Amino acid sequence: MLDQHDLDYSIDFSGVPKTIINIPRKNGVRYSISTLPSKTLKHVCRRWKKSGLGIAQSDSGSTHRRYVWFKLNQINEAIVTDIDMTCNALVLYLSIPPSKPMVATLRFARKGRRREYRTAESAMYNLNIPVGVGVIEPRGNTNFYGTYVRFIIRTPGSGDIHCYVDLANDHNIGTEKNNSGMNEHLDGSNNICSKVKLHKPIPPQVFCSALNRHLPLHSTHYIDSRDGSCKIPITLVRFGSDTTNDVNAAFRNPRNKCVVYFYGAYGHNLAVDNDLEHNILLQMGYTLCFAHVRGGGELGHIWHSGAVKSFKYKGVYDLIDVIEFLIANNMAQRSSIALSSTSAGAILAACVYNMRPDLCNCISLKLPFLDVFGSIHDTNEPLSSLEKEEFGNESNVECVYSYSPCDNTGEPGHLKPSLIIQCNSDDTRAPLRHTVSYIRQHRTNWDRTFLRISSGGHTDGNTAEEHEQWITERISIMENLLEGYVA
C-alpha cells in the first residue's frame, strides 16, 4: 500500500501488461500514472515554478518534495474529448459545443530549462483548425518521446484531413509541400521541406494535408426549449455556390431536402463528421441538420442528465422543437424532411412517429432499440442494467411505459411517415424482436414500411462493401420518398 503523501517511488512492473495507480490527494485532487516505455513507473506530473495566480500548490503533507498543479480554466467552454501526452507537451483535443473542433497544447519544460507562466492562459496554446465543424480523431501517438502528434479531422463533405503538430521545435516551421502534395513528415516520406528561421519562439501550429477548397457551408442555431430551461443547438451543413455571401440565406429555402440527425442517449456526442452517408447526401444537394438534443453529451454531463429516466421525454420534445424550427424558418417543409438515427436514438424518432406524424415525410432507423419497457424488465437482456441507468426502473415504470415506442401507437387515423428500417438478426444490443414488435403495432402503415433484415450483430454492415450497399439502399429509398415517386 502506497502512502498518499509518498511522492518518491519507483515501481518495478516487469511482466505486468498494464499498471495504473490512482493516488488520492487532499482537497479532492487525484492523479494517475500509467505505463511508460521503461521498466519502472515514474511521475507523469511535472514540477513547475510557482508564479502568479495561474498556479496553485497542492497539499502534499510533510514531504520534502512539493509538486504544484496548474489550475487550467475552461477554454471557451470547450469540452475535452481526448488527450495525448509526450515528454514535450500535453495535447488536448477539444470540442466547442456543439460541433467546433479545437486543439490546445501545454508545453512542458525541457531538460536544463524552465518555463515560467504567469497565468494558465499563457501556458496553453490554442491551435488554429482549418474547419469550422467536425470531429477530431487522434492517431496512434504511442511514442512518449516523440516530437510530433498526429490526428485526423473528419468534417462533412470532405475526406479525412490528416494533421500533425510539432511539439518540440519552437523555431523551425515547415511551410511547403512535398511531391505527393502532403506536408513534410505527414506521409512518412523523407522529402525535405523548406524552413523559416525565426528569432523568437512561436506557438505550435497545425499542419494539414491538402484541403478541399470547396467545403460545405455550416451554420449554428439555438432553439428555445419548451420548458424554458435551455437552448437546443443545431448544426446545419450544406454545399453552397462560390458566390454565396449570406450563409443563412443558403439554408432558408423551403425546397431544400433536409435530413435531421440526432441521438440523445447515454451522453453520446452526435458526430458531425464525414460519414459516407453524410457526404453522399451533401453531394446530392441535401441540407444536413444535426440536432444536439438533451440526453447526448455535446454540452457535458448536465446535458445528458437533463433527459434521462423520468426526464427522457425532454429529448423527444427537443427533437419536435427542432423540426418545427426548420419549418417555421423556411429551411424545409414537412414533405422534404427525413429523420435518421440509430440504436437508442431510434426511441426519439419512434416517439415522433407516434406523437407528431405530421412533421416529416420519412424516418430512417438503423439497428433500432425500441422496446424500452420490455428491456428494463427483462433481466435476461445483456444490457438491462445499463438501460435502467438511462431510462429508469420499476420506480418510474409509468413514465417509461408512457413513451416506450413498442407500447404506444399514437392516435389512429393520422397519416404516418414512411419507415425505412434496417436491423440484424443476431443483434443483442438492439434485438430483432424490438423491430418486429414495433411494426406489428403499425400494420396499417405496412405499405409505407421498408424493412431489411440481415445477419450480423450491432453493426451497419459486416464488410465495407456491405456497409456501402446499405447506405446506397437507404438513400435511394429516401430520395424517392422525398421526391414523391413513392406514394
C-alpha positions in Angstrom: 0.0 0.0 0.0 1.4 3.3 -1.0 1.1 6.2 1.4 -0.8 9.1 -0.3 1.9 11.5 0.8 4.7 9.4 -0.6 5.8 11.1 -3.8 9.2 9.4 -4.2 8.8 5.9 -5.6 9.8 3.7 -8.4 7.9 0.5 -9.0 9.0 -2.5 -11.0 6.3 -3.8 -13.2 8.2 -6.4 -15.2 5.9 -8.9 -16.7 2.8 -6.9 -15.9 0.9 -5.9 -19.1 -0.5 -2.6 -17.7 -0.4 -0.9 -14.4 -2.4 2.1 -13.4 -2.0 3.7 -10.0 -4.5 6.2 -8.6 -3.3 8.1 -5.5 -5.9 10.2 -3.7 -4.7 13.6 -2.5 -6.3 16.1 -0.2 -8.7 18.8 -1.4 -10.2 16.3 -3.9 -7.2 16.3 -6.2 -6.3 13.0 -7.9 -3.7 12.0 -10.3 -2.9 8.8 -12.1 0.2 7.2 -13.5 0.2 4.6 -16.3 2.9 2.5 -18.0 5.6 4.4 -19.9 8.2 2.9 -22.3 10.6 1.9 -19.5 10.7 -0.8 -16.8 9.7 1.5 -14.0 6.8 3.8 -13.3 7.8 7.4 -12.7 5.9 10.6 -12.1 4.0 11.9 -15.0 3.3 15.2 -13.3 5.8 18.0 -13.9 7.5 20.3 -11.4 6.5 23.9 -12.1 7.8 27.0 -10.5 5.1 28.8 -8.6 4.3 32.0 -10.5 1.2 34.2 -10.4 -2.4 33.2 -9.9 -2.3 30.6 -12.6 -0.5 28.0 -10.5 -1.7 26.6 -7.2 0.3 24.3 -4.9 -1.3 21.0 -4.0 -1.3 19.8 -0.4 1.4 17.2 -0.3 1.7 16.9 3.5 5.2 17.0 5.1 7.1 15.5 2.2 10.4 17.1 1.2 9.4 17.4 -2.4 6.4 19.5 -3.3 4.6 19.4 -6.7 2.4 22.3 -7.8 -0.5 21.9 -10.1 -1.9 24.1 -12.8 -5.5 25.3 -12.5 -6.5 25.3 -16.1 -9.6 27.3 -16.7 -12.2 26.4 -19.4 -11.2 27.4 -22.9 -14.2 29.0 -24.5 -16.4 26.4 -22.6 -14.7 23.7 -24.6 -15.1 20.0 -23.7 -12.1 17.7 -23.7 -12.9 14.7 -25.9 -9.4 13.1 -25.9 -5.8 13.7 -24.9 -2.3 12.8 -25.9 0.9 13.4 -23.9 4.5 13.2 -24.8 7.6 14.2 -23.0 7.3 17.6 -24.7 3.7 18.6 -24.2 0.2 17.7 -23.2 -2.2 17.9 -26.2 -6.0 18.4 -25.6 -8.5 17.5 -28.3 -11.5 19.7 -27.6 -15.0 20.4 -28.9 -16.6 23.8 -28.6 -20.3 23.0 -28.3 -22.0 21.9 -30.3 -19.6 20.8 -33.0 -16.5 23.0 -33.5 -13.2 21.1 -33.2 -10.2 22.6 -31.4 -6.7 21.6 -30.3 -4.8 23.1 -27.4 -1.3 22.3 -26.2 0.6 22.8 -22.9 4.4 22.8 -23.4 6.5 21.1 -20.7 9.9 22.3 -19.5 12.8 20.8 -21.3 15.9 19.3 -19.6 18.1 22.1 -18.3 15.4 24.7 -18.9 12.4 26.1 -17.1 9.2 27.5 -18.4 7.6 30.2 -16.3 3.9 31.0 -16.9 2.2 33.9 -15.3 -1.3 32.7 -15.9 -3.0 29.5 -17.1 -3.9 31.3 -20.3 -0.2 32.0 -21.2 0.6 28.3 -20.6 -2.0 27.0 -23.1 -1.7 27.5 -26.8 -5.0 27.3 -28.8 -4.1 26.0 -32.3 -5.9 27.0 -35.4 -8.0 24.3 -37.0 -8.8 24.7 -40.7 -12.5 23.7 -40.4 -15.5 25.1 -38.5 -17.3 21.9 -37.8 -16.2 18.3 -37.4 -14.6 15.8 -35.1 -11.0 15.1 -34.2 -9.7 11.5 -34.1 -6.2 11.1 -32.6 -3.9 8.7 -34.4 -1.6 6.1 -32.8 0.6 8.5 -30.9 2.3 5.8 -28.8 5.8 7.2 -28.7 6.1 9.1 -25.4 9.4 10.6 -26.6 8.1 11.6 -30.0 8.2 15.2 -31.2 5.0 15.0 -33.2 1.4 14.1 -32.6 -0.8 13.2 -35.4 -4.6 13.4 -35.7 -7.4 13.3 -38.3 -10.1 15.9 -38.7 -13.4 14.5 -40.1 -15.6 17.2 -41.4 -18.8 16.8 -43.6 -18.3 17.0 -47.3 -14.5 16.2 -47.3 -12.2 13.3 -47.0 -10.1 12.7 -43.9 -7.8 15.7 -43.2 -4.5 14.4 -41.8 -2.7 16.8 -39.5 0.3 16.9 -37.2 1.7 19.3 -34.6 5.4 19.8 -33.9 5.7 19.8 -30.1 9.5 20.1 -29.8 10.6 22.7 -32.3 10.0 26.3 -31.2 11.6 27.9 -34.2 11.5 25.8 -37.4 8.1 25.6 -39.1 7.6 23.7 -42.3 5.8 25.7 -45.0 6.0 23.9 -48.3 4.5 20.6 -49.5 6.5 17.7 -50.9 6.0 16.0 -54.2 3.0 14.0 -53.0 1.1 17.1 -52.0 1.4 16.3 -48.3 3.2 18.3 -45.7 6.6 17.0 -44.5 6.5 14.1 -42.1 2.8 13.7 -42.6 3.1 10.8 -45.1 6.3 9.3 -43.7 8.4 10.4 -46.6 11.9 11.8 -46.4 11.3 14.8 -48.7 12.8 17.8 -47.1 10.5 20.8 -46.6 11.9 24.4 -46.5 12.2 26.0 -43.1 11.5 29.5 -41.9 14.1 30.6 -39.3 12.5 32.8 -36.6 14.3 34.9 -34.0 11.9 34.1 -31.2 9.7 31.1 -30.2 6.3 30.9 -31.6 3.3 28.7 -30.6 2.8 25.3 -32.1 0.9 25.2 -35.4 -1.2 22.6 -37.1 -0.1 21.3 -40.4 -2.6 19.6 -42.6 -2.8 17.6 -45.9 -4.2 19.5 -48.9 -7.7 20.8 -48.1 -10.7 20.8 -50.4 -11.2 24.4 -51.0 -14.9 23.9 -51.7 -16.0 22.8 -48.2 -19.7 23.0 -47.3 -21.3 25.9 -45.6 -22.2 25.5 -42.0 -24.4 27.4 -39.6 -25.3 27.0 -35.9 -28.6 28.0 -34.3 -30.0 27.8 -30.8 -33.7 27.0 -30.2 -35.5 27.8 -27.0 -36.7 24.6 -25.3 -40.3 24.4 -24.4 -39.6 24.2 -20.7 -37.5 27.4 -20.9 -34.5 25.8 -19.2 -32.1 25.9 -22.1 -31.4 26.4 -25.8 -31.2 23.4 -28.1 -28.2 23.8 -30.5 -28.4 22.6 -34.1 -25.7 22.4 -36.7 -26.7 22.9 -40.4 -24.4 21.8 -43.2 -24.9 22.1 -47.0 -23.0 22.9 -50.1 -23.5 26.4 -51.5 -22.3 28.2 -54.6 -19.0 30.0 -54.7 -20.8 33.3 -54.8 -22.8 32.7 -51.7 -22.4 35.8 -49.5 -25.2 35.2 -46.9 -24.7 31.8 -45.3 -28.0 31.8 -43.6 -29.8 32.6 -46.8 -28.4 29.5 -48.4 -30.3 27.4 -45.8 -33.6 29.4 -46.0 -35.2 27.6 -48.9 -38.3 25.5 -48.2 -37.5 23.5 -51.3 -34.3 22.1 -49.7 -34.4 18.5 -48.9 -33.3 18.0 -45.3 -32.2 15.1 -43.2 -32.3 15.6 -39.4 -29.7 13.5 -37.5 -29.9 13.0 -33.7 -29.2 10.6 -30.9 -29.8 11.9 -27.4 -28.9 9.0 -25.2 -26.1 7.7 -22.9 -24.3 11.0 -23.0 -23.0 10.2 -26.5 -21.9 13.1 -28.8 -23.6 13.3 -32.1 -20.8 13.2 -34.6 -20.8 16.0 -37.3 -18.3 14.2 -39.5 -17.6 12.9 -43.0 -19.6 9.7 -42.7 -20.2 8.2 -46.2 -23.9 8.8 -45.9 -23.3 12.5 -45.0 -21.0 13.1 -47.9 -23.3 11.4 -50.5 -26.3 13.4 -49.3 -24.4 16.7 -49.4 -23.3 16.0 -53.0 -27.0 15.4 -53.8 -27.9 18.9 -52.6 -29.3 18.0 -49.2 -29.2 20.1 -46.1 -28.0 18.1 -43.1 -29.3 19.2 -39.7 -27.6 17.8 -36.7 -29.9 18.2 -33.7 -27.9 18.1 -30.4 -30.9 17.3 -28.2 -30.7 16.6 -24.5 -29.6 13.2 -23.4 -26.5 13.4 -25.5 -23.1 14.7 -24.3 -22.4 17.7 -26.5 -22.7 20.1 -23.7 -21.3 17.9 -20.9 -22.8 15.8 -18.1 -25.6 18.3 -17.4 -26.8 17.9 -21.0 -27.0 14.2 -20.6 -28.6 14.1 -17.2 -31.3 16.6 -18.4 -33.0 13.8 -20.4 -32.6 10.5 -18.6 -35.1 8.4 -16.7 -38.2 10.4 -15.7 -37.0 13.3 -17.9 -36.4 11.2 -21.1 -39.4 12.9 -22.7 -37.4 16.2 -22.8 -35.2 14.7 -25.6 -38.4 13.9 -27.6 -39.7 17.4 -27.2 -36.3 18.9 -28.1 -36.4 17.0 -31.4 -40.0 18.1 -32.1 -39.0 21.7 -31.4 -36.0 21.4 -33.8 -38.2 20.2 -36.7 -40.8 22.9 -36.0 -38.0 25.5 -36.1 -36.9 24.3 -39.5 -40.4 24.5 -40.9 -41.2 27.9 -39.3 -38.0 29.4 -40.7 -38.4 28.2 -44.3 -35.4 25.9 -44.1 -37.5 22.9 -45.2 -41.1 21.8 -45.4 -42.8 18.7 -44.0 -42.8 16.8 -47.3 -39.0 17.3 -47.7 -37.8 16.4 -44.2 -36.4 12.9 -43.3 -35.4 11.8 -39.8 -32.4 9.5 -39.3 -31.0 7.9 -36.2 -29.5 4.6 -35.0 -29.7 2.3 -31.9 -31.2 4.2 -28.9 -31.7 7.3 -30.9 -34.5 5.4 -32.7 -36.6 5.9 -29.5 -36.9 9.6 -30.2 -37.7 9.0 -33.8 -40.3 6.4 -33.0 -41.9 8.8 -30.5 -42.2 11.5 -33.1 -43.7 8.9 -35.4 -46.4 8.2 -32.8 -46.9 11.7 -31.4 -46.3 14.1 -34.3 -46.5 12.1 -37.6 -47.3 15.4 -39.4 -43.7 16.7 -39.0 -41.8 14.7 -41.6 -42.0 12.6 -44.7 -40.0 9.5 -43.7 -37.9 8.1 -40.9 -34.8 6.0 -41.3 -33.9 3.7 -38.4 -30.7 1.8 -38.3 -30.4 -1.1 -35.8 -33.2 0.4 -33.7 -33.6 0.0 -30.0 -37.3 0.4 -29.4 -38.7 -1.8 -26.6 -37.7 0.3 -23.6 -40.3 -1.0 -21.3 -39.6 -4.6 -22.1 -35.8 -4.2 -21.8 -35.7 -2.8 -18.3 -38.0 -5.6 -17.0 -36.2 -8.4 -18.8 -33.1 -9.3 -16.7 -32.0 -11.8 -19.3 -31.1 -9.0 -21.7 -27.4 -8.3 -21.6 -27.8 -4.5 -21.3 -30.7 -4.4 -18.8 -28.6 -2.8 -16.1 -27.3 -0.1 -18.5 -30.8 0.6 -19.7 -32.1 1.1 -16.2 -29.4 3.8 -15.6 -30.5 5.6 -18.8 -34.3 5.0 -18.9 -35.3 4.1 -15.4 -36.5 1.1 -13.5 -39.6 -0.2 -11.6 -39.8 3.0 -9.6 -40.8 5.1 -12.6 -42.5 2.3 -14.6 -45.4 4.5 -15.6 -43.2 7.2 -17.1 -41.2 4.6 -19.1 -44.4 3.0 -20.4 -45.8 6.4 -21.5 -43.1 6.9 -24.1 -41.9 3.3 -24.9 -42.4 3.1 -28.7 -43.5 -0.6 -28.6 -46.2 0.2 -26.1 -47.7 3.3 -27.7 -49.1 3.5 -31.2 -50.3 7.1 -31.1 -53.7 8.3 -32.2 -55.3 6.3 -35.0 -56.4 7.9 -38.2 -53.3 10.0 -38.9 -51.2 9.5 -42.0 -47.9 8.2 -40.8 -44.5 8.9 -42.3 -42.8 6.2 -44.2 -40.4 3.9 -42.3 -37.0 2.7 -43.5 -35.7 0.1 -41.1 -32.5 -1.9 -41.3 -31.8 -4.4 -38.5 -29.7 -7.5 -37.9 -30.9 -10.9 -36.8 -28.0 -11.5 -34.4 -28.0 -8.1 -32.8 -28.0 -8.4 -28.9 -27.9 -4.7 -28.2 -30.9 -3.9 -30.4 -32.7 -7.3 -30.7 -34.7 -8.1 -33.8 -37.8 -8.6 -31.6 -37.8 -4.8 -31.0 -38.4 -4.1 -34.7 -40.9 -7.0 -35.1 -42.9 -5.8 -32.1 -42.9 -2.2 -33.3 -44.0 -2.8 -36.9 -46.7 -5.2 -35.8 -48.3 -2.3 -34.0 -48.4 -0.3 -37.2 -49.9 -2.8 -39.6 -52.0 -0.1 -41.3 -48.7 1.5 -42.5 -47.1 -1.6 -43.9 -47.4 -0.3 -47.4 -45.1 2.6 -46.4 -42.6 0.5 -44.5 -39.3 -0.7 -46.0 -37.6 -3.4 -43.9 -34.2 -5.0 -44.4 -33.2 -7.9 -42.0 -29.6 -9.0 -42.4 -27.3 -11.3 -40.5 -24.7 -9.9 -38.1 -24.5 -8.0 -34.8 -24.8 -4.3 -33.9 -23.0 -3.1 -37.0 -24.1 -1.2 -40.1 -22.8 -3.9 -42.5 -20.3 -6.7 -41.9 -17.9 -5.5 -44.6 -17.1 -2.2 -46.2 -18.9 -3.3 -49.4 -22.0 -4.3 -47.4 -21.8 -1.0 -45.5 -21.8 1.0 -48.7 -24.6 -1.1 -50.2 -26.9 -0.5 -47.2 -26.2 3.2 -47.3 -27.0 3.3 -51.0 -30.2 1.5 -50.5 -31.4 3.8 -47.7 -30.5 6.9 -49.6 -32.2 5.6 -52.7 -35.5 4.9 -50.9 -35.3 8.2 -49.0 -34.7 10.2 -52.2 -37.7 8.6 -53.9 -39.9 9.3 -50.9 -38.9 12.9 -50.7 -39.3 13.4 -54.4 -42.8 11.9 -54.2 -42.1 9.0 -56.5 -43.3 6.5 -53.8 -46.9 7.1 -52.6 
